[in-house]
Amino acid sequence: MPRLSCLFLLLCSSLALGAERWPSPQWPVQLADSTAAQALQAYAFPARDDRTRTGIRSDALLVVRDGVIVHEAYAGATEASTPHLIWSASKSLFACVLARAADQGLLRLDDPLARHYAPMQKHPQVRIRDVLNWASGLDWQEEYEFAPLRSSVVAMLYTRGRADMGAFAADHPQLHAPGTHFRYSSGDSNLLAAMLRERLGERHADYPWQALFEPLGIRSATWERDASGSFIASSYVYLTARDLARIGLLMQRDGRWGEAQLLPADWVRFMRTPFVGEGVSPGGGVPGGHWWLNRTPAAQPRPWPDAPEDTFAALGHWGQGLYVMPSEGLVVVRYADDREPGFDANRLLALARAAYGRQAQP
């Protein structure tokens, strides 16, 4: 009987592994229709006036459950084949590229940035992990179109810093000790990109494709670079919703893609661990390692209270979002053009969970 019991457990495990679904090469699709699914669709795509550009303006909504597309909708000029600008969700994507570099022995979380990137020798105590937590301590002003004259990021992307964005960020003075204060910074992300360019040399231009996109079957990616050749890790990736969902599935499954562990387990844990330090507010997500988390480092309300605590996200300007709910088996991609307030990520996640989560009615 013990031997039979072991055989039975092995058989069950094999069946469970065999049932795991992956997009290889195409996503399996089983679109669902229910009252809850219709409520999700109605929230994401309300009637709108494109002339006023106000309110909720979704361009795409994609929901993946257990590796299968169960909800997919597009609006305006966006279609399934349209690579969409993901803005600051690029930061989370670049963290995955760095994790691949770590897996190949090129760098470590605790390495000082200055070891791989010469302009950071003026800040020798800043580690890679500090920068991934947006806690480099550099004095950075992340203001956008409403305060362009004092904005470090506007200067970096469009004026005096655009020739070499990493060097521009490295030239900022130290405001806090590294690793002690959260200060959201697109400059931090481009420091990491410049570091990777210097570390890789001639291999750099093709690296995201060879290391990450090709193993995942991502074919739509465009990643802009600055005049120095560094990828603009802060802002300028274009992907279809289906391809961005591949990144979500990779992270949902702890860095594993099929039989391969593409991202080191310690990096995945780090990316999904809340930063503990000054300056952290759960308003739009708790900072992890260049991802946004629903876990709080203390007894504070969760940013998305109607989503599971293990939810995490890659977020971008004007409503771009990749939301991952591992305990629900869900990946949600939303592309948007939200120029005015109105969209509520918590409500979207609650509706997606009601329609497609583990407890959803078939």
C-alpha positions as CSV (number, residue, x, y, z in Angstrom):
1,M,0.0,0.0,0.0
2,P,2.7,2.6,0.8
3,R,4.2,1.9,-2.7
4,L,0.8,2.3,-4.4
5,S,0.2,5.5,-2.4
6,C,3.6,6.9,-3.7
7,L,2.7,5.9,-7.2
8,F,-0.7,7.6,-6.9
9,L,0.9,10.8,-5.7
10,L,3.5,10.8,-8.5
11,L,0.7,10.3,-11.0
12,C,-1.3,13.2,-9.6
13,S,1.8,15.4,-9.6
14,S,2.5,14.5,-13.2
15,L,-1.0,15.3,-14.2
16,A,-0.9,18.6,-12.5
17,L,2.4,19.5,-14.2
18,G,1.0,18.4,-17.6
19,A,-2.1,20.6,-17.1
20,E,0.0,23.8,-16.7
21,R,-0.6,26.1,-19.7
22,W,2.0,28.2,-21.4
23,P,1.9,30.4,-24.6
24,S,4.1,28.3,-26.8
25,P,4.1,30.0,-29.2
26,Q,0.6,31.3,-29.2
27,W,-1.6,31.9,-26.1
28,P,-4.4,29.4,-25.5
29,V,-7.7,31.3,-25.6
30,Q,-10.9,30.5,-23.9
31,L,-12.9,33.7,-23.8
32,A,-15.6,33.7,-21.1
33,D,-18.9,35.5,-20.9
34,S,-20.7,36.1,-17.6
35,T,-22.5,38.8,-15.8
36,A,-19.2,39.5,-13.8
37,A,-17.2,39.6,-17.1
38,Q,-19.7,42.0,-18.5
39,A,-19.3,44.2,-15.5
40,L,-15.5,44.2,-15.9
41,Q,-15.8,45.1,-19.6
42,A,-18.3,47.9,-18.8
43,Y,-16.0,49.5,-16.2
44,A,-12.9,49.3,-18.4
45,F,-14.6,50.6,-21.6
46,P,-17.3,53.1,-20.7
47,A,-18.9,55.3,-23.3
48,R,-16.4,58.1,-24.0
49,D,-15.9,61.3,-25.9
50,D,-12.5,61.1,-27.6
51,R,-12.6,64.9,-28.2
52,T,-12.4,65.8,-24.5
53,R,-9.9,63.0,-23.5
54,T,-11.5,62.8,-20.1
55,G,-12.4,60.0,-17.8
56,I,-11.5,56.3,-18.2
57,R,-10.0,55.7,-21.6
58,S,-8.9,52.1,-21.9
59,D,-7.1,51.1,-25.1
60,A,-6.7,47.4,-24.1
61,L,-7.8,44.9,-21.4
62,L,-6.4,41.4,-21.3
63,V,-7.0,38.9,-18.5
64,V,-5.0,35.6,-18.3
65,R,-6.1,32.9,-15.9
66,D,-3.7,29.9,-15.3
67,G,-1.9,30.6,-18.6
68,V,-5.1,31.0,-20.7
69,I,-6.5,34.2,-22.1
70,V,-10.1,34.5,-20.8
71,H,-10.8,38.2,-21.5
72,E,-9.5,40.4,-24.4
73,A,-10.8,43.7,-25.6
74,Y,-9.4,46.7,-27.5
75,A,-10.6,50.2,-28.4
76,G,-9.6,53.0,-30.7
77,A,-6.5,52.4,-32.8
78,T,-5.2,49.7,-30.5
79,E,-5.6,46.1,-31.7
80,A,-4.1,42.8,-30.5
81,S,-1.2,43.3,-32.9
82,T,-0.5,46.9,-31.7
83,P,2.7,47.5,-29.7
84,H,1.7,50.1,-27.1
85,L,3.9,52.4,-25.2
86,I,4.0,51.2,-21.6
87,W,5.8,54.2,-20.1
88,S,7.1,53.5,-16.6
89,A,6.1,49.8,-16.7
90,S,9.4,49.7,-18.6
91,K,11.1,49.9,-15.2
92,S,9.7,46.6,-14.0
93,L,10.6,45.0,-17.3
94,F,14.2,46.2,-17.0
95,A,14.4,44.7,-13.5
96,C,13.7,41.3,-15.2
97,V,16.5,42.0,-17.7
98,L,18.9,42.7,-14.9
99,A,17.7,39.5,-13.2
100,R,18.7,37.6,-16.3
101,A,22.1,39.3,-16.2
102,A,22.5,38.2,-12.6
103,D,21.6,34.6,-13.6
104,Q,24.4,34.7,-16.1
105,G,26.9,35.9,-13.4
106,L,27.3,39.4,-14.7
107,L,26.2,41.2,-11.5
108,R,24.8,40.8,-8.0
109,L,22.3,42.7,-6.0
110,D,24.8,43.9,-3.4
111,D,27.4,45.1,-6.0
112,P,28.1,48.8,-5.8
113,L,26.9,50.4,-9.0
114,A,30.4,52.0,-9.3
115,R,31.9,48.6,-9.8
116,H,30.2,48.4,-13.2
117,Y,29.6,52.0,-14.1
118,A,32.4,54.6,-13.8
119,P,30.2,57.8,-13.4
120,M,28.9,56.4,-10.2
121,Q,32.3,56.4,-8.6
122,K,31.3,59.8,-7.1
123,H,28.6,57.7,-5.2
124,P,30.6,54.6,-4.2
125,Q,28.2,53.4,-1.5
126,V,25.1,53.0,-3.8
127,R,24.3,49.4,-4.5
128,I,22.3,47.8,-7.3
129,R,19.6,46.8,-4.7
130,D,19.3,50.4,-3.5
131,V,18.7,51.7,-7.0
132,L,16.1,49.0,-7.7
133,N,14.3,50.1,-4.6
134,W,14.3,53.7,-5.9
135,A,16.5,54.4,-2.8
136,S,19.8,55.5,-4.3
137,G,19.6,58.7,-2.2
138,L,20.2,61.0,-5.1
139,D,18.4,64.3,-5.2
140,W,15.8,63.8,-7.9
141,Q,12.6,65.6,-8.8
142,E,10.1,63.3,-10.5
143,E,7.7,65.9,-11.8
144,Y,6.0,65.7,-15.1
145,E,4.1,68.0,-17.4
146,F,2.6,70.0,-14.5
147,A,5.9,71.2,-13.3
148,P,8.4,71.0,-16.2
149,L,10.8,73.7,-15.1
150,R,11.8,71.9,-11.9
151,S,11.5,68.4,-13.3
152,S,14.6,66.2,-13.3
153,V,12.8,63.6,-15.5
154,V,11.7,66.1,-18.1
155,A,15.3,67.4,-18.3
156,M,16.6,63.9,-18.6
157,L,14.2,62.7,-21.3
158,Y,13.9,65.8,-23.4
159,T,16.5,68.5,-22.8
160,R,20.0,68.6,-21.3
161,G,20.1,65.0,-20.1
162,R,18.9,63.2,-23.2
163,A,22.4,62.6,-24.7
164,D,23.4,60.4,-21.8
165,M,20.7,59.8,-19.3
166,G,22.7,57.6,-17.0
167,A,25.5,60.2,-16.7
168,F,22.9,62.9,-16.2
169,A,21.4,61.0,-13.3
170,A,24.8,60.1,-11.8
171,D,25.6,63.8,-11.7
172,H,22.9,64.6,-9.2
173,P,24.0,65.2,-5.6
174,Q,23.5,62.8,-2.7
175,L,20.5,63.8,-0.6
176,H,20.1,60.7,1.7
177,A,22.3,57.8,2.6
178,P,21.8,55.0,0.1
179,G,19.1,52.4,1.0
180,T,17.4,54.6,3.6
181,H,14.8,56.7,1.8
182,F,12.4,55.9,-1.0
183,R,12.4,58.6,-3.7
184,Y,10.7,57.6,-6.9
185,S,13.2,58.3,-9.7
186,S,13.3,57.6,-13.4
187,G,16.9,58.6,-13.1
188,D,17.6,55.5,-10.9
189,S,16.2,53.3,-13.7
190,N,18.4,54.8,-16.3
191,L,21.5,54.5,-14.1
192,L,20.8,50.8,-14.1
193,A,20.5,50.8,-17.9
194,A,23.8,52.7,-18.3
195,M,25.4,50.3,-15.9
196,L,24.3,47.3,-18.0
197,R,25.6,48.9,-21.2
198,E,29.0,49.5,-19.7
199,R,29.0,46.0,-18.3
200,L,28.1,44.2,-21.5
201,G,29.9,46.3,-24.1
202,E,29.2,45.1,-27.7
203,R,26.7,42.5,-26.4
204,H,24.4,45.3,-25.1
205,A,22.3,46.2,-28.1
206,D,20.8,42.7,-28.5
207,Y,20.8,41.7,-24.8
208,P,17.1,42.2,-23.8
209,W,16.0,40.1,-26.8
210,Q,18.5,37.3,-26.4
211,A,18.3,37.1,-22.6
212,L,14.5,37.7,-22.1
213,F,12.3,38.4,-25.1
214,E,13.3,35.4,-27.2
215,P,13.0,32.8,-24.4
216,L,9.5,34.1,-23.6
217,G,8.4,34.2,-27.3
218,I,8.0,38.0,-27.3
219,R,8.1,39.3,-30.8
220,S,6.6,42.8,-30.7
221,A,9.2,44.6,-28.5
222,T,10.7,47.9,-29.4
223,W,12.9,49.6,-26.8
224,E,14.2,53.1,-27.5
225,R,17.8,54.1,-26.6
226,D,19.4,57.4,-25.7
227,A,22.2,59.0,-27.7
228,S,24.8,57.1,-25.7
229,G,23.2,53.8,-26.7
230,S,21.7,52.9,-23.3
231,F,18.2,51.6,-23.2
232,I,15.7,54.1,-21.8
233,A,14.8,51.8,-19.0
234,S,12.5,54.4,-17.3
235,S,10.0,54.9,-20.1
236,Y,10.2,53.7,-23.7
237,V,9.2,50.1,-24.3
238,Y,6.5,49.2,-26.7
239,L,4.7,45.9,-26.5
240,T,1.4,44.3,-27.4
241,A,-0.8,43.4,-24.5
242,R,-0.3,39.7,-25.2
243,D,3.5,40.1,-25.0
244,L,3.4,42.1,-21.8
245,A,1.2,39.4,-20.3
246,R,4.1,37.0,-20.9
247,I,6.2,39.1,-18.5
248,G,3.3,38.8,-16.0
249,L,3.1,35.1,-16.3
250,L,6.9,34.7,-15.9
251,M,6.7,36.7,-12.6
252,Q,3.5,35.0,-11.5
253,R,5.3,31.7,-11.8
254,D,8.3,32.9,-9.8
255,G,10.7,33.5,-12.7
256,R,10.1,30.1,-14.3
257,W,9.2,29.6,-18.0
258,G,8.3,26.0,-18.8
259,E,11.2,23.9,-17.7
260,A,13.6,26.8,-17.4
261,Q,14.2,28.9,-14.3
262,L,14.9,32.2,-16.2
263,L,15.1,34.5,-13.2
264,P,17.0,33.7,-10.1
265,A,14.8,32.9,-7.1
266,D,16.5,35.4,-4.9
267,W,15.9,38.2,-7.4
268,V,12.3,37.3,-7.8
269,R,11.9,37.4,-4.0
270,F,13.7,40.7,-3.8
271,M,11.5,42.3,-6.5
272,R,8.4,41.2,-4.6
273,T,9.6,42.3,-1.1
274,P,8.5,45.7,0.2
275,F,11.2,48.3,0.7
276,V,11.4,49.2,4.4
277,G,12.6,52.8,4.9
278,E,11.6,56.4,4.9
279,G,9.3,58.0,2.4
280,V,7.1,55.0,1.7
281,S,3.4,55.6,1.1
282,P,1.0,52.8,0.0
283,G,-1.0,55.2,-2.1
284,G,-0.2,53.9,-5.5
285,G,1.6,50.7,-4.6
286,V,4.4,49.8,-2.1
287,P,7.8,49.9,-3.8
288,G,9.6,46.6,-4.2
289,G,12.5,45.9,-6.5
290,H,11.3,48.1,-9.4
291,W,7.8,46.6,-9.0
292,W,4.8,47.9,-7.1
293,L,3.4,45.7,-4.3
294,N,0.1,45.2,-2.4
295,R,2.1,44.1,0.6
296,T,2.9,46.8,3.2
297,P,6.0,46.8,5.4
298,A,3.9,47.7,8.4
299,A,0.3,47.6,9.6
300,Q,-1.0,50.0,6.9
301,P,-4.0,49.7,4.6
302,R,-3.1,47.9,1.3
303,P,-3.0,50.0,-1.8
304,W,-5.5,47.7,-3.5
305,P,-7.6,46.4,-0.6
306,D,-9.9,44.3,-2.8
307,A,-7.0,42.4,-4.3
308,P,-5.0,39.6,-2.6
309,E,-2.0,40.7,-0.5
310,D,0.3,38.9,-3.0
311,T,-0.7,41.2,-5.9
312,F,2.0,43.2,-7.5
313,A,2.2,45.4,-10.6
314,A,4.2,47.2,-13.3
315,L,2.7,50.6,-13.6
316,G,3.1,53.4,-16.2
317,H,1.9,57.0,-16.9
318,W,-1.6,57.6,-18.1
319,G,-3.0,54.3,-16.8
320,Q,-0.6,51.6,-18.2
321,G,-0.7,48.5,-15.9
322,L,0.4,44.9,-15.6
323,Y,-1.2,43.4,-12.5
324,V,-0.3,40.0,-11.2
325,M,-2.3,38.0,-8.6
326,P,-0.5,34.8,-8.0
327,S,-2.9,33.3,-5.5
328,E,-5.8,33.9,-8.1
329,G,-3.7,32.6,-11.0
330,L,-4.5,35.9,-12.8
331,V,-2.5,38.3,-15.0
332,V,-4.3,41.5,-16.0
333,V,-2.9,44.0,-18.6
334,R,-4.5,47.4,-19.2
335,Y,-3.4,49.9,-21.7
336,A,-4.9,53.4,-21.5
337,D,-4.8,57.1,-22.1
338,D,-6.1,58.4,-18.8
339,R,-5.4,62.1,-19.0
340,E,-7.8,63.0,-16.2
341,P,-8.7,61.3,-12.9
342,G,-11.3,58.6,-12.9
343,F,-9.7,55.2,-13.2
344,D,-9.5,53.1,-10.0
345,A,-7.1,50.2,-10.1
346,N,-8.6,48.6,-7.0
347,R,-12.0,48.5,-8.7
348,L,-10.6,47.0,-11.8
349,L,-8.8,44.3,-9.9
350,A,-11.9,43.6,-7.8
351,L,-14.0,43.1,-10.9
352,A,-11.4,40.9,-12.6
353,R,-11.2,38.8,-9.5
354,A,-15.0,38.5,-9.3
355,A,-15.1,37.4,-13.0
356,Y,-12.1,35.1,-13.2
357,G,-10.6,34.5,-9.8
358,R,-10.5,31.2,-8.0
359,Q,-13.9,31.8,-6.4
360,A,-15.6,33.1,-9.5
361,Q,-18.7,31.3,-10.7
362,P,-18.2,29.3,-13.9
